Amino acid sequence: MRFTILAFLLLTVLFASCNKKQEVAVDPRLATDTLSIKMQPQLKQEIFLTTTAQEEIESWKEFKFLTEHVNALDTITLYYLRKQGSEWIKNAANAQKEVSDSIVNPAIQSRLNVLFSKTNTLVQEASKVKIDTALVNKEATEFFNAFQNLKLQINLKYQESIEELLEKYEIKADSLSVSRDSIRKAATLSKLTPAQGLK
C-alpha cells in the first residue's frame, strides 16, 4: 500500500512539473542589437594625414585596420560590435606592439595606449547584458577622438621643419623668377621685327 501511495505521489509531482511552462531566457541585448552608434557632440573634427605621414606609415597594416574600424563606427550595429569586438581589441593591441621603431615615438606610443584602452572599453560596454546605449555612444565618440589624436601625433612627427619649408619656398621662388625672366625674354623677342632681332 505504501508503495502505491508513493508511486501515486511521484506520478502527481512529475505530471505537475511537466505541465509548468518552461521559461526561456531571453537575452536582453536583443532589444538593442539592431541599434547603430550615434556619435556625441564632443566629436572631434577628422584629422587627415599629410602626404609625408601617409607615405611613412604605408607599411603599418595595423593602422589600416584601425582606420577601417573608426570609419565603420557610424554604420555598424551594436550586435556587430559585440561579435567583432575581440578582433577590434586584437588589432588595437597589435598596433601597439607591431609598430616599427621608425614610426613610434613616446607621444605616438602614448596615443596607441589610449586607443587600446578606448577600444577595450567600447567593446565591453557593447557586450554587457544590460546595455546602456548612451554609454556605448559616449565610448564610441571617445574611441574616435583617440584615433584623431593618434593621427595628429603622426602628422606632427612627420611635419616639415621651418628650415625645410623655407628651403622649398626659396627653390620655388627661384624657379618662378627664372620662368618669369624666360617669359619676358620670349615676349620681347616676339615684339621685335625680324630685322631688329638680327642686330
Long-range contacts (C-beta under 8 A, 24 or more apart in sequence): 27-129, 28-129, 28-130, 28-131, 29-78, 29-79, 29-82, 29-128, 29-129, 29-131, 32-78, 32-131, 32-133, 33-77, 33-78, 33-79, 33-82, 34-77, 34-78, 34-79, 35-77, 35-78, 35-133, 36-74, 36-75, 36-76, 36-77, 36-78, 37-73, 37-74, 37-76, 37-78, 37-81, 37-136, 37-137, 37-140, 38-137, 39-73, 39-74, 39-137, 39-140, 39-141, 39-144, 40-137, 40-138, 40-141, 42-141, 42-145, 43-141, 43-144, 43-145, 44-144, 44-145, 44-148, 44-149, 45-148, 46-148, 47-148, 47-151, 47-152, 47-155, 48-151, 49-151, 49-154, 49-155, 50-155, 50-158, 50-159, 52-158, 52-159, 52-160, 53-151, 53-154, 53-155, 53-157, 53-158, 56-102, 56-103, 56-154, 56-158, 57-103, 57-154, 59-100, 60-95, 60-99, 60-100, 60-103, 62-91, 62-94, 62-95, 62-98, 62-99, 63-95, 65-91, 65-94, 65-95, 66-91, 66-92, 66-95, 66-115, 66-147, 66-150, 67-147, 69-119, 70-143, 70-144, 70-147, 73-140, 73-143, 73-144, 78-126, 78-131, 78-133, 78-136, 81-122, 81-123, 81-126, 81-136, 82-123, 82-126, 82-127, 85-122, 85-123, 85-126, 85-127, 86-123, 88-119, 88-122, 88-123, 89-116, 89-119, 89-120, 89-123, 92-116, 92-119, 92-120, 103-154, 103-157, 105-153, 105-157, 107-153, 107-156, 107-157, 108-150, 108-153, 108-154, 108-157, 111-146, 111-149, 111-150, 111-153, 112-150, 114-146, 114-149, 115-143, 115-146, 115-147, 115-150, 118-142, 118-143, 118-146, 119-143
